[in-house]
Amino acid sequence: QVQLVESGGGWVQAGGSLRLSCATSGVFEYCNAMAWYRQAPGQTREMVATIDNRGVTKYSDLVKGRFRISRENAKNTVYLQMSSLKPEDTAVYYCNAKLFSGLVVTREYWGQGTQVTVSS
């Protein structure tokens, strides 16, 4: 059974930091990429950062230089270190795992989300 469980969300003042964790089971060893997405109220879900199984990372321009995605293979866990947080970073943050066949996503899994609130 595949599970992705996020933790580490909360309330922080602008300029502060938070670290999100995504503990996984049943998928980490064979997925091709892990990612963090976020969804603010009334907005579509957007990609924040991705990391593939070689450790190659990509970031949204909105968070580049402030957020860092990493993975700890021994713990089947992915992290999102968020610094210099802004009120516009307020959203529910979701962990995502993808399996690819070539360039096609064949399977995709989501966590339940964790709320991040940044006050001005």
C-alpha positions in Angstrom: 0.0 0.0 0.0 1.4 3.4 -1.0 1.4 6.1 1.6 2.7 9.7 1.5 2.4 11.5 4.8 3.4 15.1 5.1 4.3 16.9 8.3 6.0 20.1 9.4 3.5 22.7 8.3 2.3 25.5 10.5 2.2 29.2 11.1 5.2 31.4 10.7 5.9 35.1 10.3 7.2 36.5 7.0 10.9 36.0 6.7 10.8 32.8 8.8 11.6 29.2 7.9 9.8 25.8 8.0 10.9 22.4 6.9 8.3 20.0 5.5 8.8 16.3 5.5 7.1 13.6 3.4 7.5 10.1 4.8 6.7 7.5 2.2 6.0 3.8 2.1 5.5 1.5 -0.8 6.7 3.8 -3.5 10.0 5.6 -2.7 12.3 2.8 -4.0 10.8 2.7 -7.5 9.3 6.1 -8.2 11.2 8.2 -10.7 10.6 11.6 -9.1 9.3 13.1 -6.0 7.8 16.6 -5.8 6.2 19.2 -3.7 3.1 21.1 -4.9 1.0 23.7 -3.3 -2.5 25.0 -3.6 -3.7 28.3 -2.2 -7.4 29.1 -1.7 -9.1 29.7 -5.1 -6.0 28.8 -7.0 -4.9 25.8 -9.0 -2.3 23.4 -7.6 1.2 24.4 -8.7 4.5 22.6 -8.7 7.0 24.0 -6.2 10.0 21.7 -6.5 10.9 18.3 -7.9 13.8 15.8 -7.3 14.4 12.8 -9.4 16.1 9.5 -8.4 19.5 10.9 -9.5 19.0 13.9 -7.2 18.5 16.4 -9.9 16.2 19.2 -8.7 14.0 21.7 -10.3 12.2 24.7 -8.8 9.4 27.1 -9.5 10.7 30.5 -10.3 8.5 31.7 -7.4 10.6 29.8 -4.8 14.0 29.5 -6.5 16.7 30.5 -4.1 14.5 30.3 -1.1 13.3 26.7 -1.0 15.4 23.5 -1.2 14.1 20.0 -1.9 16.1 17.0 -0.7 15.7 13.3 -0.2 17.0 10.9 2.4 16.9 7.5 0.8 17.6 5.6 4.0 14.4 7.0 5.5 12.3 7.0 2.3 11.6 10.6 3.0 11.6 13.8 1.0 12.0 17.3 2.6 11.3 20.8 1.6 13.3 23.4 3.4 11.6 26.8 3.1 13.3 30.0 4.0 12.6 33.7 3.6 8.9 32.8 3.6 6.4 35.3 2.2 2.7 35.7 2.8 2.1 34.5 -0.8 3.7 31.2 0.1 0.6 30.5 2.2 -1.0 27.3 0.9 -1.6 23.6 1.5 1.5 21.8 0.5 1.3 18.3 -1.0 3.8 15.6 -1.5 3.8 13.8 -4.9 5.4 10.7 -6.3 5.5 9.9 -10.0 6.4 6.8 -12.0 7.4 7.4 -15.7 7.6 5.3 -18.7 9.7 7.4 -21.0 8.2 10.9 -20.7 4.7 9.6 -19.8 3.5 9.6 -16.2 2.1 6.1 -15.6 1.3 6.4 -11.9 1.0 9.3 -9.5 0.4 9.4 -5.8 -0.4 12.3 -3.5 -0.3 12.9 0.2 -3.1 14.5 2.2 -1.4 17.9 2.4 -0.1 20.1 5.2 -1.1 23.7 5.8 1.5 26.5 5.7 0.5 29.9 6.8 2.8 32.9 6.5 1.7 36.1 8.3 2.9 39.6 7.3 
